[in-house]
Each structure stands twice: as C-alpha cells, then as structure tokens.
C-alpha cells in the first residue's frame, strides 16, 4: 500500500514538473516571437 502511494506521488510530482516545463517553454517562445516581431 505504501509503495503504491509513493509511486502515485512520484507520478504526480513528475506531471506537475512537466506542466511547469511546458508553461515556461510556452512563455519563452512567446517572448522570443515578441522580440523578433
């Protein structure tokens, strides 16, 4: 039970990290396009 909980927690943390990475990547592209144009 505890192992399953830790695995779910790990998946949740990696999912949050992935969303943060996608958001920062989107912001970087947005700023880059703004500077270029």
HUZI-V112016 format. One record per run of one state. SS is the DSSP state (~ for helix, > for strand, _ for the rest). FROM is the first residue (numbers start at 0). TO is the last residue. If there is no record, write none. Layout:
((SS,FROM,TO) (SS,FROM,TO))
This chain:
((_,0,0) (~,1,35) (_,36,36))
